[in-house]
Amino acid sequence: MKGVITALVCLLCPLLLQARPLLDLVDIQGVRDNQLVGYGLVVGLPGSGDRAQVTFAAQSLNNMLKQFGVQLDENSLPRSRNVAAVAVTATLPANASPGQQLDVTIMSLGDARSLHGGSLMLTPLRGVDGNVYALAQGNLVVGGVSASGQSGSSVTVNVPTAGIIPSGAIIERAVPQHHLPHEVVLNLKQPNFQTARNVVTAINDVFGPDIARAEHQGKLVVSAPRDANSRITFMSLLQDIRVQVGSQRPRVVFNSRTGTVVMNDVVRVKRAAVSHGSLTITISEQHGVSQPPPFSGGTTMPVQNSNVSVEERTANMMLWPEGSSLDAIVQAINALGATPAELMSILIALDNAGALDADLLVI
């Protein structure tokens, strides 16, 4: 009997490990964040701001000075390399209240070389409805560095034209509150028939039959108490229910811009043989001079010689057995000396041959 119990525990352990809190799997309809955006000026830059041809930065500086009683000629806009026009963005959480603080992101709109050392002037942040929901201001934190010499040489590390201000905005207006209805709609972040069934079963096991129902593989409807206070208690209990996630088809994700390839540990390949080789073409140019013999009356002429060589790298055939795991795939491809770009080509070829048990996703 003890051996049977041990065997059952071993079988159930993977299932328990896959169980996740319900709130990790669903979004509550109506409870959402809101995007805010604004236009502002970063000042105090050490000569690394927008140049004179960025007229909107100068116009913005002129308009700001007018608010403080400084009148300038409209035909002579101020020219300052210490100012940069920027876009300011932030995310307003659901049910946020006035007085709370938000993190803001600042990005250059002109040709400023760097925002390092700058400070954002008071900037209103608006929602999609045009209303101002927050005000942003403060010193920037910039992770990038840029340096240049008088000869035109320059070095740039990361992105010096974007930065953040932690807690740099204060909420001034609350988003209209959305009260949870009697029937709460849960949207699965990854629609799946099996996951939807497991969620409905788990909720009904805890709160009773017919409390939850699935309209389709991505939408669930839960009957909540009519009293608002009881509904909050109900949702606090609901979010902690652990649900076993349904099986998902494995994915291989390619980032075509950075050459990043990501695979999860459930990717498998069928029995397949792979050989990967490449051609290396080298073209070298040599410049010389054709010198005529003395007293021949000839003319000295420049000569250009081109040498072209082609070298093919030999690669051995690699055999993968049926059901090879991620570790075996990576080791085999590394043995071929493949780069990330070549790895993409190998996996795409395997998928075309029907030997890759995963979906390919290019982002």
C-alpha positions in Angstrom: 0.0 0.0 0.0 2.9 2.3 0.9 4.4 1.8 -2.6 1.1 2.6 -4.3 0.8 5.9 -2.3 4.3 6.8 -3.2 3.6 6.2 -6.9 0.4 8.3 -6.7 2.4 11.2 -5.1 5.0 11.0 -7.8 2.3 11.2 -10.5 0.5 14.1 -8.8 3.5 16.2 -8.1 3.9 17.4 -11.7 0.2 18.3 -11.8 0.5 20.3 -8.5 3.6 22.1 -9.8 1.6 23.2 -12.9 -1.3 24.6 -10.8 -1.2 28.4 -10.8 -3.3 31.1 -9.0 -6.4 32.1 -10.9 -5.4 35.7 -11.1 -2.2 34.7 -13.0 -4.3 33.2 -15.8 -7.2 35.7 -16.2 -7.9 39.4 -16.6 -11.0 40.8 -15.0 -13.1 42.6 -17.6 -13.4 46.3 -16.7 -10.3 46.3 -14.4 -7.6 47.7 -16.6 -4.7 50.2 -16.7 -4.8 53.4 -18.7 -2.0 55.0 -20.8 -1.1 58.6 -20.3 1.0 60.8 -22.6 2.4 64.3 -22.6 4.7 66.8 -24.3 7.3 68.7 -22.3 10.8 70.2 -22.1 13.9 68.9 -20.5 16.2 71.7 -19.3 19.6 71.9 -17.8 21.4 69.8 -20.4 25.2 70.5 -20.8 25.0 71.6 -24.4 23.6 68.2 -25.6 20.0 69.4 -26.3 18.2 70.1 -29.6 19.9 72.1 -32.2 18.5 75.3 -33.8 16.8 73.5 -36.7 14.4 71.8 -34.3 12.0 74.7 -34.3 9.3 73.2 -32.2 11.7 73.0 -29.2 12.5 76.7 -29.5 8.7 77.5 -29.9 7.9 75.5 -26.8 10.6 77.3 -24.8 9.3 80.6 -26.1 5.7 79.7 -25.0 6.9 78.6 -21.6 8.8 81.9 -21.0 5.7 83.9 -21.9 3.9 82.2 -19.1 6.5 83.7 -16.7 6.2 87.2 -18.2 9.2 87.0 -20.5 8.3 88.6 -23.9 10.5 87.7 -26.9 10.3 88.8 -30.5 8.3 86.2 -32.5 10.8 86.4 -35.3 13.8 85.6 -33.1 13.2 82.3 -31.3 15.5 81.5 -28.4 18.5 79.3 -29.4 19.7 77.1 -26.6 21.4 73.7 -26.7 20.5 73.2 -23.0 16.8 72.3 -23.9 15.3 69.3 -25.5 11.7 68.6 -26.5 10.5 65.2 -25.2 7.5 62.9 -25.1 6.4 61.8 -21.6 4.5 58.6 -21.0 3.1 56.8 -17.9 0.6 54.1 -17.0 -2.3 54.9 -14.7 -3.3 51.8 -12.7 -6.9 50.8 -12.3 -8.7 52.5 -9.4 -5.8 54.8 -8.7 -6.6 57.9 -6.5 -5.4 61.5 -6.6 -2.2 62.1 -4.7 -0.6 58.8 -5.7 2.7 58.8 -7.6 3.6 57.2 -11.0 6.8 56.4 -12.7 7.3 58.2 -16.0 9.3 57.6 -19.1 10.9 60.4 -21.1 12.0 60.1 -24.8 13.6 62.8 -27.0 11.6 64.1 -29.9 14.3 66.2 -31.6 18.0 65.7 -32.3 19.4 65.9 -28.8 22.5 63.9 -28.3 21.8 63.1 -24.6 19.3 63.8 -21.8 21.8 63.0 -19.1 21.8 65.6 -16.4 18.5 67.2 -17.4 15.3 67.9 -15.5 11.8 67.7 -16.8 9.7 70.9 -16.5 6.1 70.6 -15.2 4.3 68.5 -17.9 0.5 67.6 -17.9 -0.2 64.0 -18.8 -3.4 63.3 -20.7 -5.6 60.3 -21.3 -7.2 59.2 -24.6 -10.2 61.4 -23.7 -8.0 64.5 -23.6 -8.3 65.1 -19.8 -5.3 65.8 -17.6 -4.9 62.9 -15.1 -1.4 63.6 -13.8 1.4 66.1 -13.6 5.1 65.1 -14.1 8.3 66.8 -13.1 11.7 65.9 -11.8 15.3 64.9 -12.5 15.9 62.2 -15.2 17.7 59.0 -14.6 19.4 58.1 -17.9 21.2 54.8 -18.3 23.0 55.6 -21.6 26.2 57.6 -22.2 27.3 59.4 -25.2 30.7 61.1 -25.8 32.2 62.8 -28.9 35.4 64.5 -29.9 36.1 67.5 -32.0 37.2 65.4 -35.0 33.7 63.8 -35.2 34.5 60.6 -33.4 31.9 59.5 -31.0 31.0 56.6 -28.6 27.5 55.8 -27.5 26.6 53.2 -24.8 22.9 52.1 -24.5 20.4 54.9 -25.3 21.2 58.3 -23.9 18.1 60.0 -25.4 15.6 58.2 -23.1 15.3 58.0 -19.4 12.9 57.6 -16.5 11.8 59.5 -13.4 10.8 57.2 -10.6 7.7 58.5 -8.9 7.9 61.5 -11.1 4.2 62.1 -11.6 1.4 62.9 -9.2 -2.2 61.8 -10.0 -4.5 64.8 -10.2 -7.7 63.1 -11.4 -9.2 59.7 -10.8 -10.4 57.5 -13.6 -14.2 57.0 -13.3 -14.6 54.0 -11.0 -15.8 50.8 -12.6 -17.9 48.8 -10.1 -17.8 45.0 -10.6 -21.2 43.8 -11.8 -23.1 40.9 -10.4 -21.7 38.7 -13.1 -18.0 39.0 -13.3 -16.3 38.3 -16.7 -12.9 36.6 -16.6 -10.9 36.6 -19.8 -8.2 34.0 -20.1 -4.8 35.5 -21.0 -4.1 32.5 -23.2 -7.4 31.0 -24.4 -7.4 27.3 -24.0 -10.4 24.8 -23.8 -8.8 22.7 -21.2 -7.8 25.6 -19.0 -11.3 27.1 -19.3 -12.8 23.8 -18.2 -10.4 23.5 -15.3 -11.2 27.1 -14.1 -14.9 26.4 -14.1 -14.5 23.2 -12.3 -12.2 24.7 -9.6 -14.6 27.6 -8.9 -17.7 25.4 -8.7 -15.9 23.0 -6.4 -15.2 25.8 -4.0 -18.4 28.0 -4.2 -21.0 25.5 -5.4 -22.4 24.4 -8.7 -23.4 26.8 -11.5 -21.4 29.7 -10.0 -19.1 29.7 -13.0 -19.7 28.9 -16.6 -17.6 29.2 -19.8 -19.0 31.0 -22.8 -16.0 29.9 -25.0 -12.4 29.0 -24.6 -11.3 32.5 -23.6 -14.3 33.9 -21.7 -15.7 32.8 -18.3 -18.7 34.3 -16.4 -18.8 34.0 -12.6 -21.9 34.9 -10.5 -20.8 37.1 -7.6 -22.8 38.3 -4.6 -25.0 41.4 -5.1 -23.7 43.1 -2.0 -20.6 45.2 -2.9 -18.7 44.3 0.3 -19.5 40.6 -0.1 -18.4 40.8 -3.7 -14.9 42.1 -2.7 -14.6 39.2 -0.2 -15.7 36.8 -2.9 -13.1 38.1 -5.4 -10.3 37.9 -2.8 -11.1 34.2 -2.3 -11.5 33.7 -6.1 -8.1 35.0 -7.0 -6.3 32.5 -4.8 -7.9 29.4 -6.3 -5.2 27.3 -7.9 -6.0 26.0 -11.3 -4.1 23.5 -13.4 -3.1 25.0 -16.7 -4.2 23.2 -19.9 -1.6 21.8 -22.2 -0.1 24.4 -24.6 1.6 23.7 -27.9 5.4 24.4 -27.6 6.7 27.5 -29.2 10.0 28.6 -30.6 10.3 32.4 -30.6 12.6 34.3 -33.0 13.5 38.0 -32.6 14.6 38.9 -36.1 16.0 42.2 -35.0 18.3 41.0 -32.2 18.9 37.4 -33.4 17.5 36.0 -30.1 16.1 32.5 -30.2 14.0 31.2 -27.2 12.6 27.7 -26.7 10.9 26.2 -23.8 11.8 22.8 -22.3 8.8 20.9 -23.9 10.1 21.4 -27.5 10.7 18.1 -29.1 11.9 17.0 -32.6 11.2 13.8 -34.5 13.9 11.6 -35.9 15.9 13.8 -38.3 19.4 14.3 -39.7 20.8 17.8 -40.1 23.9 19.0 -42.0 24.7 22.7 -41.9 27.5 24.3 -44.0 28.2 27.7 -45.4 30.2 29.4 -48.1 32.8 32.0 -47.2 33.5 34.4 -50.1 36.5 36.7 -49.7 37.2 39.6 -52.1 40.4 41.6 -51.7 41.4 44.7 -53.7 45.0 45.6 -54.3 46.1 48.9 -55.8 49.3 49.2 -57.7 51.2 51.2 -60.3 52.3 50.2 -63.8 55.7 51.8 -64.4 57.0 51.8 -68.0 60.7 51.0 -68.7 63.1 53.9 -68.7 63.3 56.1 -71.8 60.3 54.1 -73.4 58.1 57.1 -73.5 55.3 55.2 -71.7 52.9 56.6 -69.1 52.6 55.6 -65.5 49.2 54.1 -64.9 47.4 53.0 -61.7 46.4 49.3 -61.6 43.8 47.7 -59.5 43.8 43.9 -58.9 40.9 42.0 -57.5 41.3 38.5 -55.8 38.2 36.5 -55.2 38.3 33.2 -53.2 35.5 30.9 -52.2 35.8 28.5 -49.3 33.1 26.1 -48.2 33.1 25.0 -44.6 32.5 21.3 -44.2 30.0 20.1 -41.6 29.2 16.6 -40.4 25.7 15.2 -40.5 24.0 15.4 -37.1 21.4 12.7 -36.3 18.6 13.4 -33.7 16.7 10.5 -32.4 12.9 10.5 -32.0 11.7 12.8 -29.1 15.0 14.6 -28.6 14.7 17.2 -25.8 15.7 20.9 -25.7 19.0 20.0 -24.2 19.9 17.6 -27.0 18.8 20.1 -29.6 21.0 22.9 -28.2 24.0 20.7 -27.8 23.7 19.3 -31.3 23.3 22.8 -32.9 26.2 24.2 -30.8 28.3 21.3 -32.1 27.7 22.4 -35.6 29.0 25.9 -34.7 25.8 27.6 -35.8 25.2 31.3 -35.1 21.7 32.5 -33.9 20.8 33.4 -37.5 21.9 29.9 -38.6 20.0 28.4 -35.7 16.8 30.1 -37.1 17.5 28.6 -40.5 18.0 25.1 -39.1 14.8 25.2 -37.0 12.8 26.6 -39.9 14.1 23.8 -42.1 13.1 21.2 -39.5 9.6 22.7 -39.2 9.2 22.6 -43.0 10.4 19.0 -42.9 7.7 18.2 -40.3 10.3 17.2 -37.7 9.8 20.0 -35.2 7.0 19.5 -32.7 6.5 23.3 -32.0 5.1 26.5 -33.4 7.5 29.0 -34.9 6.8 32.7 -33.9 8.8 35.5 -35.4 8.6 38.9 -33.6 
